[in-house]
Amino acid sequence: MTPAPPVYLDHAATTPVRAEVLEAMLPYLGAAAFGNPASAHRFGRAARAGVEEARRQVAAAVGAEPSQVIFTSGGTEADNLAVVGASLAAGAAGRPMHAAVCATDHKAVLAAAHAVARLGGSETILPVDPHGQLDLAALDTALRNTPAVVSVMWVNNEVGTVQPVEEIGRRCRAAGAMFHTDAVQAFGKLPVSIDAADATLLTLSGHKIGAPKGVGALVVRSRAAVEAIIHGGGQQFGLRPGTENVPGSVALGKAAELAAAEQAGKAARLAALRDELA
């Protein structure tokens, strides 16, 4: 008797690459579009077209402009660019390099805040209640010190707490502080809009939504919001220089398009499963 195939139930850690995503990225690994997207010849132009289409797809999925999408090597790099980059931008403008982050955020955010402190700035770790919800009174206290950036994870990757990002974003805007949200676990499960969250910076990761590992994005509503933490040839408006991962960007674009289109149906299906098992 043939044993049953194993059942994979760890999609919060990573997802398999979707067939549609693999199909979209394969041409950019082949002979026609393998070029450097910075090159002017036909191979480079074909690669550049793929990157720009992916930028449009990601932007449409979260209600942003294509020019606001910065491709990264994943969620960790995007979180670091948001927290460290925003703090560096504040320092360059003569403001305090102060990062306020949620105690239950991903280690990429917490470690980035620690790095800000090592660079001569400061950090505030915002507490949560027994249900993992951000303590809004503590946020208000922190905002009185005008942090360069407040970072709160939209959906927690371990316990699933959904933060009131709209309210957090509103309070940050009123206080004149930039708001970053790591939406890696939220995107594809909840409606995600950078405008609705009132966020300046928003992180996405490909391998949570059916794209390969090693590609993500930071959506940056204002380029003045962050300083680059990687330095090089000036690609991606100088905020994340280096030759773009063309197949990865194309994969993220397609995966984001699919995740946004399927979000409502997926949420209803998962809610029905949850209620059936409750």
Secondary structure, 3 states (H helix, E strand, C coil): CCCCCCCCCCCCCCCCCCHHHHHHHHHHHCCCCCCCCCCCCHHHHHHHHHHHHHHHHHHHHHCCCHHHEEEECCHHHHHHHHHHHHHHHHHHCCCCCEEEEECCCCHHHHHHHHHHHHCCCEEEEECECCCCCECHHHHHHHHCCCCCEEECCCECCCCCCECCHHHHHHHHHHHCCEEEEECCCCECCECCCCCCCCCCEEEEEHHHCCCCCCCEEEEECCHHHCCCCCCCCCCHHHCCCCCCCHHHHHHHHHHHHHHHHHHHHHHHHHHHHHHHHC
